[in-house]
Amino acid sequence: MMEVLNLGDYCYTPSPHGTMHVPRSRPQGQKWSLDITEAVNLRRREHRGAVDFFNQVNLLYGTLTEFCKASTCPTMSAGSKYEYRWADGITIKKPIEVSAPKYVEYLMDWIEAQLDDESIFPQKLDAPFPPNFQDVVKTISKRLFRVYAHIYHSHFQKIVSLKEEAHLNTCFKHFVLFMWEFRLIDKGELAPLYELVESILQC
């Protein structure tokens, strides 16, 4: 059973490099003026904000590589009910079962390739975004969430022993608030961490 987490009484801790600020609540009946394309564009002006979440997850998981091995995590899972298989649609078209570390390795390589592809993530501020931009961002978001889910379910005690839980929780809150605000993850995908996500969204 996953330990209940105390995430504190704050709703949002902004990235020191970000320019996106999410208020505690939205006035009833109002919509945010930014769509996801504008949001990513704003964040990129200072620090290629689209890369922030990738870097955060990469660094967090990097502290666990000696503990998350094929022998200890033979499948990419989030508890006993959720298992994830890998496919990139190009070299691996049919989803295959892989260990957690192999899944993360595939994922990080795949995301890096997407972020480096200027036809998807244009480097020039005035360059247009492709029609499938949101679909790509949604897939990245969904798969990064799976890494968080695996960490919380399989390695949270190790995170605590490394005294990294506060950093993990802050990064995850930032991630959830941004993903939820711009509808980048379907609610069903959040099921492995449903209670945790609900506590963030209701704060």
N, C-alpha and C positions, 0 to 999 in steps of 0.2 A: 504494500500500500504506500502510495507516495505521501511524503510528509506534507502537512499543511504549511503553506508559506506565509510569512508575515511580510507583506510588500510595503508596509508603511502607509501613511495617510496622505501622501501626495499623489497627484494624478498624472503628472508628466514631468520628466526631467529631460530638458533639451540637450541635444548633442552640442558639445562645445564648438563644433565646426559647422553646425547646421544653421539654416535660416528659416526653417519651418517651425512655427509655434502653434501648438494645438491648445485652444482654451479649454477650461474645465467643462463647459457646456455650451451648446448651441442655442441661441434664442429661438423660441418656438416658431415654426413656420419658415425660418430662414434656411437658405442653403449656403454652403461655403462657396466663395467666389472662385476658388482655384480648382481646376480639374487635375488629374494625375500628371498629365503632360506638363502643365505649367508648374506643378509642384516639383517635379524632378528637375525641370529647367532652372528653377530658382535655387534649388539645393546645389546644383552643379556649379553655379557661378562662383561659389567659394571653395568647395571641396569635392566636386563630383559626387554630390549627395546620393546618387543612385548606387554608389559603391559602398556607402557607409554600412548598410546592413550586411552585405557580403563580408566586409572586413571584420565587423563585430563578431559574426558567427564563426568566421575562420579563426580568429584569435581565441575565442572562447573554447572552441573544439580543440584547438591546438594544445591547450593545457591538459587535455585528457587523452592524447594519443597513446601514451604509455599504458593507459588503463582500458581504453576501448580498442580491443583487438579482435581479430577474427575468432580467436579461441573463446573469448568472453562474450562477444556480441556477434554470434554467427549469422544473425539476420538483422536488417535495419528495422527496428521496432520501436513502439511507444507503449510499453506495457504488454500484457498478454493478448489484448484484443486487436492491436493495430500493427500490421507489418507493411513495409513499403518495398516495392520492387523498382529496379532501375531500367529506364529506356530513354534514349536521347532522340529517337526518331530518325537517326542518321546511321550511325555505326551499330547501334543496338536498337532495333526497331521493335522487337518483341520484349516486353518486360521480363527481366530475369531476377532471380533471387540472389542477393549478394550480402556479404557481411556488412555491418554498420560502417566500419572504417573504409571499406571499398566503395560503398554508396556515397559517403561523404567525399571521398577522393574523386569519384566520377562527377559528383555534383559541383564541387569547387572548380574543377577543370572546365565543366560545361558553362557555368556562370561566367567565369573569366572570359571564355570565348565569346559569349554574348555581349558582355560589357565592352570588349575590345573591338567588336564589330560596329564600325561607324555607320553602317546602313541601318542598324537598330538603335544604337546610342550615339547619335551624331555629336562630334566634338565642338562644332561651331554652333554658337548660340542661335544663329539665324537659320540653321539648317532644319528642314522639316523632319518630324518624326514619322516613321513608317506606319501604314495602316494597322499593322499587327503589333504595334508597340505595347498596348495595354495587355494583350494576350501573353507576350513574352514576360512582362513584369509580373503578371499574375502567376505564371509558372514558376518564376524565380521565387516569388514570395511563398507560394505553397510548399516548395521544396526546402526553403530555408526554415520554415515553420517545423518541418519534420525533424530537422536537426535539433531545434530547441526541444521538441517533444521527446526525442531520444535522450537528450541530456537530462531533462527533468525526471524522466521515468527510470533511467538506468544509471545515472551518474551523479544525482544530486548530492548524495552523501559525500562523495569525493569532492564535489564543488565546495561543500561546507568545510571539509577538512583542509582544503586549500585556501579557505577564507575568500572565496570568490563569489559567494551567493549574492552579495549586494550588487556587484557589477552585473552578474547574470540577470538579476531581477530588473535592474534599471534598463538594460539593453532590451530585454523582452517587453517591458512596458512600452518603451519607445517604438519598438517594432509593431506591437499589437495595435497601438493607437493610430499609427500611420496607416497600417494595412486595413484596419477597419474603417477609418475615415474615408479612404479612397476606394473601398470595396474591392480590395485586391485578393482577398481570400474568402471562399465560400464558407458559410457557417459550419457545414458538415466537416470540413477539413480541420476545424478547431476542436473537434470532439475529444481527442486525447488529452487536452488541457482545458476542457470546457470550464471547470470551476475556477481555475486560475484566470482564464480570459474574462469570465464574467465579473470577477472581483476587480479587474482592471477597468473594464468598461463602465462599471457602476460607481466608481469612486467619484 
